[in-house]
Amino acid sequence: MTPTNKQLRVVPLGGLDEIGKNMTVLEYGDDMILVDAGLMFPDDDHPGIDLILPDYSYILERKQKLRAIVITHGHEDHTGALPYLLKDLGSAVPVLGTRLTLGLIKGKLEEHSLKKVKLREVRPGGHVSMGAFGLDFFAVNHSIPDGVAVFARTPAGSVLHTGDFKFDQTPIDGRFADYAAFSKAAQQGVTLLLSDSTNAETQGQTASEAVVGRSLREIFMQADQRIIVASFASHIHRVQQVCDAAVACGRKVVVTGRSMINTTRIARELDYLHIADADLLDAYAMGNLPSDKVVVLCTGSQGEPLSALARIASGDHPTIKIEAGDTVVVSATPVPGNEKAVSRVMNRLIKRGATVIHKGVAQVHVSGHAASEELKLMLNLTRPEYFMPIHGETRHLHAHAQLAESVGIPAENIFIGENGSCLLVDQDGVRRGASVQAGVTYVDGMAIGDLGHMVLRDRQALSSDGLAIVVVAIDISSGAVVGTPEIITRGLVLGASTTDALEGARVRIDRVLKRTAKEGVTDSAVVKKAVRDSLSQYIWETARRRPMIVPVVMEV
Amino acid sequence: MTPTNKQLRVVPLGGLDEIGKNMTVLEYGDDMILVDAGLMFPDDDHPGIDLILPDYSYILERKQKLRAIVITHGHEDHTGALPYLLKDLGSAVPVLGTRLTLGLIKGKLEEHSLKKVKLREVRPGGHVSMGAFGLDFFAVNHSIPDGVAVFARTPAGSVLHTGDFKFDQTPIDGRFADYAAFSKAAQQGVTLLLSDSTNAETQGQTASEAVVGRSLREIFMQADQRIIVASFASHIHRVQQVCDAAVACGRKVVVTGRSMINTTRIARELDYLHIADADLLDAYAMGNLPSDKVVVLCTGSQGEPLSALARIASGDHPTIKIEAGDTVVVSATPVPGNEKAVSRVMNRLIKRGATVIHKGVAQVHVSGHAASEELKLMLNLTRPEYFMPIHGETRHLHAHAQLAESVGIPAENIFIGENGSCLLVDQDGVRRGASVQAGVTYVDGMAIGDLGHMVLRDRQALSSDGLAIVVVAIDISSGAVVGTPEIITRGLVLGASTTDALEGARVRIDRVLKRTAKEGVTDSAVVKKAVRDSLSQYIWETARRRPMIVPVVMEV
């Protein structure tokens, strides 16, 4: 590679100061590579929103430069924005990923009727050239198989992006993280390391996935009735361990829940999940088997209301009913914000007579992200000149920065950024550039992007204090009120007697309208404001609430 | 005590299958005692609700029997319903509690303008007779000082109610749980034990409050700028330890946040909190001190949006601004449901340059509830014939029941109940009786109780899909439409072009109204339904949303 005065720009568009919607742009001259295209699931601050995507207008504005989209692994916070981005790009940009990653992506793209996407398989340990970029892929461990880190080299310098990772010393598929490749990258020179910060606050070493297999086997041995295990569908290693424990205990596996069925099918087709056909049953065929010969594997470990586990807990699953003495294993940890939903499902299962085993009482889950000692190991293996923690809230990014300092990265070589932050890499090192446009795009039903903060604010206001609608008919010529104002409320409490309160409000509005009529006001905007103000004040005085007030003035 | 054929009825009205609003009725013949009168704070499933109270109509229907309300300790989930209950009772029922408990209650009652309440102080180790009830109070440890268990004896049998407790072997106030009293109760005979299940799923022994003091001192020693500690205001032991560590490091303590100021004032007046006047500063007087001479003690450990800590994090606290290098200690654990709010506040503090220390990275918090070994110890100290786990979700109650079985309580002598469950105690033992009315009462602004599920459902619908209002004016004589229908939306997204969508909707509604007019329909209910159905269908077809639709038909 010859020296050049071109710069490599590194721009994370998602995943900083948040968990989710990971997306990082690498741009060098006329070439651009995107690493990951993830989404985020909304919380209660986003009522009615289905999905949150990164604002990727920066990419769309430079789409002629985009040589490839590299996906590090098949989780939705790394792949979920892909269908939307590909539709918006409109061109056939190749999507690079390992075999399982592409298999999972393919299923998602088909749901979006995207059939002509160029999916290009890469192997861990393989190399690909894309414009000015040389890309190497290194195996890492994570809570989904076939994850990779990406080492991107350009004449201006190199970036190593870890993706999501942990170092599992006893991985259940025997696929170790590629320590040799990381060390070799260090020898070649890593200018900038971008590394997963999710568990940076957790001390020590994340436990191996293998410990979960041992716990499951112990639990299965002791159960003398039906066993139900809920987990993430994409956690193929976990699914494998459930299958292995079931078969070892002479039980058949029944898979239920749409995503669990789809994912296990894809994983078996691609040879990532190994269970004999004879050991796998359809939920409808289960009725013939004694309950101590079955393990049900299902979705719903996050307490999602429509999931298989939630429906089993509520007694409205079509084929699976809890009987006293059944064992339910929740083999996952609640994502922050889901704690109460998960607890609700557990309580319902227990009321139906099940014994519920979760992470709090047995080692039925381990994280897929590196804890502090592993993060330090990654830093020491790759020995980067510069470091930017990615994938985490601010607290995690700062904790990761401290770990980096503790292993000798100078504080001035560590960059904590936000979405849209830009780092410039060249022969002189790494420094901050001007930030670019970044943010969120909401997906709400069929509408994408045009859902502003206004709509969300309205929904929040409606949900907290309800609504009062006042309809007034006005004679357009005279400004005189026709009939009596009508008041309609929804989600609003007006004290002991709603009828009295509404009557009082009507009197107040009448008085205001008489005044505006007397003043000769015919501008409906002025009448609306007067009506809104008087009703708002009345409701505050009498009920101490501030509902949204929608005045409607009909001109007749 | 002479034998009798009267029964003792034990009815928990709150605290079963939930954390919060604890309330238990003990009723014997013409005498009734209430143990605790707590509230619960609502979560996101209750938009716009301020508080949740137990439905205590069972008590109101028998209020002439009520001899006393016994409060085990001063937390709001044990005291918060008291102002509402006392107003509804209308009579001067004595409220019994220890000195600090009554001190905190007094403050709350004054806020509700309740000044004539009979507060009657009891001492741990003391005895009180109330009608047929002999009541003994036993000291226990908890995350507020002066907590007691209640031993209630009647001719039909005895009930021991633990309140919230832990066994702290090194309590920082030197006040041990009264092991001798529990043992003596066992000798006298405990027919039924009701015991705190909050931490029944936690193995082992809850750590002593004393360990937090050591952590705080270490953190304070290393800090060279301002220190801010957020905690629950009522956790006087924690507050004491913050004060002690501050004074030991030569720092003054500044208290901010309304409840923190009130509670520390009451605790100092009643001699439960010890710090010299000279070591306590007003937030406005702080400006004169160097930042390494101050510890700020504030509310907001749960991420509450209007709390002192949240305002400091957002930069809009009137007197306290974060400077780079400040240390913030969050000395609490998030209550389930508050995790994201707490994390948001921490991220903001870190962005302003603070180092944030929380339970995940240092031992700055311990629980106030007994873990499994302590719960077994309570069972073995008191040796009850019968057992009912209280204070916990179903999962906690079941875990506690298993602990009871493990120490030899026969399964058939363990009762898992729900709010309103009734246990009957007499010479023959304990058995289940018919359940009584129980449930929730919502407090929303000034309105209490009349806020039905309808209002909550409306708010949830409004928050998830928004709202469309259609106003149609109809000539009352002919049924003909006057003018064009008006459509108003709030919190609703209608696809790429809202204007086009609304125009399309208007056309659809016009068509429906022409049809109803042609059919001679003048009944406004029928017109409303036709308008609602057509708009609902139109929005589903074009935008796949189901907003709440409010049709308004004005007759002119």
Contacts between the chains, C-beta under 8 A, distances in Angstrom:
chain1	res1	chain2	res2	distance
A	17	B	347	6.4
A	43	B	340	6.2
A	44	B	44	4.2
A	47	B	463	3.8
A	47	B	464	5.4
A	47	B	491	7.9
A	48	B	463	6.6
A	48	B	464	4.1
A	48	B	465	5.4
A	48	B	466	6.8
A	48	B	491	7.3
A	201	B	360	5.4
A	201	B	361	5.9
A	202	B	360	7.6
A	203	B	361	7.8
A	336	B	339	4.6
A	336	B	340	5.4
A	336	B	343	6.6
A	337	B	339	6.7
A	337	B	340	5.0
A	339	B	336	4.6
A	339	B	337	6.7
A	339	B	339	6.4
A	340	B	43	6.2
A	340	B	336	5.4
A	340	B	337	5.1
A	343	B	336	6.6
A	343	B	393	6.2
A	343	B	395	7.0
A	346	B	394	7.9
A	346	B	395	5.2
A	347	B	17	6.5
A	347	B	393	5.2
A	347	B	394	4.0
A	347	B	395	5.6
A	348	B	394	7.9
A	350	B	394	4.9
A	350	B	395	5.6
A	350	B	398	5.2
A	351	B	394	5.6
A	356	B	395	6.5
A	360	B	201	5.4
A	360	B	202	7.6
A	361	B	201	5.9
A	361	B	203	7.8
A	361	B	399	7.8
A	393	B	343	6.2
A	393	B	347	5.2
A	394	B	346	8.0
A	394	B	347	4.0
A	394	B	348	7.9
A	394	B	350	4.9
A	394	B	351	5.6
A	395	B	343	6.9
A	395	B	346	5.2
A	395	B	347	5.6
A	395	B	350	5.6
A	395	B	356	6.5
A	398	B	350	5.2
A	399	B	361	7.8
A	444	B	493	5.2
A	444	B	545	7.6
A	445	B	493	7.1
A	445	B	543	5.9
A	445	B	544	4.3
A	445	B	545	4.9
A	446	B	495	6.4
A	446	B	543	5.8
A	446	B	544	4.7
A	447	B	493	4.2
A	447	B	494	7.4
A	447	B	495	5.4
A	447	B	496	7.5
A	447	B	543	6.4
A	450	B	493	6.5
A	450	B	495	8.0
A	450	B	496	6.7
A	451	B	493	4.9
A	455	B	466	7.0
A	455	B	491	5.3
A	455	B	492	7.2
A	455	B	493	6.0
A	456	B	491	7.7
A	458	B	466	6.7
A	458	B	490	4.7
A	458	B	491	3.7
A	459	B	462	6.9
A	459	B	463	4.9
A	459	B	464	7.4
A	459	B	466	6.0
A	459	B	491	3.9
A	460	B	463	6.9
A	462	B	459	6.9
A	462	B	462	3.7
A	462	B	463	5.9
A	462	B	466	7.3
A	462	B	467	6.6
A	462	B	490	6.6
A	462	B	491	5.8
A	463	B	47	3.8
A	463	B	48	6.6
A	463	B	459	4.8
A	463	B	460	6.9
A	463	B	462	5.9
A	463	B	463	3.1
A	464	B	47	5.4
A	464	B	48	4.1
A	464	B	459	7.4
A	465	B	48	5.4
A	466	B	48	6.8
A	466	B	455	6.9
A	466	B	458	6.7
A	466	B	459	6.0
A	466	B	462	7.3
A	467	B	462	6.6
A	467	B	467	6.8
A	467	B	490	7.6
A	469	B	469	5.8
A	469	B	550	6.3
A	469	B	552	6.8
A	471	B	471	5.8
A	471	B	552	5.1
A	471	B	554	6.0
A	473	B	473	6.4
A	473	B	554	5.3
A	473	B	556	5.5
A	482	B	556	5.5
A	483	B	554	6.9
A	483	B	555	7.2
A	483	B	556	6.3
A	486	B	552	6.5
A	486	B	554	6.8
A	488	B	550	6.0
A	488	B	552	6.4
A	490	B	458	4.7
A	490	B	462	6.6
A	490	B	467	7.7
A	490	B	548	6.6
A	490	B	550	6.7
A	491	B	47	7.9
A	491	B	48	7.3
A	491	B	455	5.3
A	491	B	456	7.7
A	491	B	458	3.7
A	491	B	459	3.9
A	491	B	462	5.7
A	492	B	455	7.2
A	493	B	444	5.2
A	493	B	445	7.1
A	493	B	447	4.2
A	493	B	450	6.4
A	493	B	451	4.9
A	493	B	455	6.0
A	494	B	447	7.4
A	495	B	446	6.3
A	495	B	447	5.4
A	495	B	450	8.0
A	496	B	447	7.5
A	496	B	450	6.7
A	543	B	445	5.8
A	543	B	446	5.7
A	543	B	447	6.4
A	544	B	445	4.2
A	544	B	446	4.7
A	545	B	444	7.6
A	545	B	445	4.9
A	548	B	490	6.5
A	550	B	469	6.3
A	550	B	488	6.0
A	550	B	490	6.7
A	552	B	469	6.8
A	552	B	471	5.1
A	552	B	486	6.4
A	552	B	488	6.4
A	552	B	552	7.0
A	554	B	471	6.0
A	554	B	473	5.3
A	554	B	483	6.9
A	554	B	486	6.8
A	554	B	554	5.8
A	554	B	556	7.9
A	555	B	483	7.2
A	556	B	473	5.6
A	556	B	482	5.5
A	556	B	483	6.3
A	556	B	554	8.0
A	556	B	556	5.1
